[in-house]
Amino acid sequence: MIHTLTIPRGEIVMAAGTATADATDFELKATQSLDTWGICSTPFLDRAFKNTEFRIRVTLRDDGTNRLSKVGYPMPNPLAWAAEG
């Protein structure tokens, strides 16, 4: 399984995972510093808002509905706070 995400201001994520043909729940993951299945950012985003990991869990429901759930709050990079000071 592959999931790609592009953020117009300069970040690309290519997450991957494995699942059997009949799986109803699986996870895709990307991390930085990989040659494959990783995260690539512009120099500014890498310095000021570095993303080190991306995960997406997919659950196929019997009723066919889609659901998006917040799992946590974003945490600003400490370098961004230092730049404001």
C-alpha positions as CSV (number, residue, x, y, z in Angstrom):
1,M,0.0,0.0,0.0
2,I,1.2,3.5,-0.8
3,H,-0.2,6.9,0.3
4,T,1.3,10.1,-1.1
5,L,0.7,13.6,0.2
6,T,2.0,16.9,-1.3
7,I,1.9,20.2,0.6
8,P,2.1,23.1,-1.9
9,R,4.6,25.1,0.2
10,G,7.2,22.5,-0.1
11,E,6.7,19.1,1.5
12,I,6.2,15.7,0.0
13,V,5.3,12.5,2.0
14,M,5.4,9.0,0.6
15,A,4.1,6.5,3.2
16,A,3.9,2.8,2.8
17,G,2.7,-0.3,4.6
18,T,1.8,-3.9,4.0
19,A,-1.6,-5.6,4.3
20,T,-3.2,-8.8,3.3
21,A,-5.8,-8.8,0.5
22,D,-8.6,-9.3,3.1
23,A,-7.3,-6.8,5.7
24,T,-9.8,-4.3,7.1
25,D,-7.2,-2.4,9.2
26,F,-3.7,-1.3,8.3
27,E,-1.2,1.5,8.8
28,L,1.1,3.4,6.4
29,K,4.2,5.2,7.7
30,A,6.9,7.6,6.4
31,T,9.9,9.0,8.3
32,Q,12.7,11.4,7.5
33,S,16.2,10.4,6.3
34,L,15.0,7.5,4.2
35,D,15.9,7.0,0.5
36,T,12.5,5.5,0.0
37,W,9.1,5.9,1.7
38,G,10.0,9.1,3.3
39,I,9.4,12.8,3.9
40,C,11.1,15.5,1.8
41,S,10.9,19.2,2.6
42,T,12.2,22.6,1.4
43,P,15.1,23.9,3.4
44,F,12.9,26.4,5.2
45,L,10.3,23.9,6.3
46,D,13.0,21.4,7.3
47,R,14.5,24.1,9.6
48,A,11.4,25.8,11.0
49,F,8.7,23.2,10.9
50,K,10.5,19.8,10.6
51,N,8.2,16.8,10.3
52,T,9.9,13.7,11.4
53,E,7.1,11.1,11.0
54,F,3.8,10.7,9.2
55,R,1.3,7.9,9.9
56,I,-2.1,7.1,8.7
57,R,-4.3,4.2,10.0
58,V,-6.9,3.0,7.6
59,T,-9.9,1.0,8.8
60,L,-12.4,-0.4,6.3
61,R,-15.9,-0.3,8.0
62,D,-18.7,-2.7,7.1
63,D,-21.2,0.2,6.7
64,G,-19.0,1.9,4.1
65,T,-18.7,5.2,6.0
66,N,-15.6,7.3,6.2
67,R,-14.4,8.9,9.5
68,L,-11.7,11.4,10.3
69,S,-10.5,11.5,13.9
70,K,-8.1,13.9,15.6
71,V,-5.4,12.0,17.4
72,G,-3.5,14.9,19.0
73,Y,-2.6,18.6,18.8
74,P,0.3,19.9,16.6
75,M,3.5,20.8,18.4
76,P,5.4,23.8,17.0
77,N,9.1,23.3,16.4
78,P,11.1,25.1,19.1
79,L,13.2,26.8,16.3
80,A,10.0,28.5,15.2
81,W,9.4,30.0,18.6
82,A,13.1,31.2,18.7
83,A,12.7,32.9,15.4
84,E,9.7,34.9,16.8
85,G,11.6,36.1,19.9
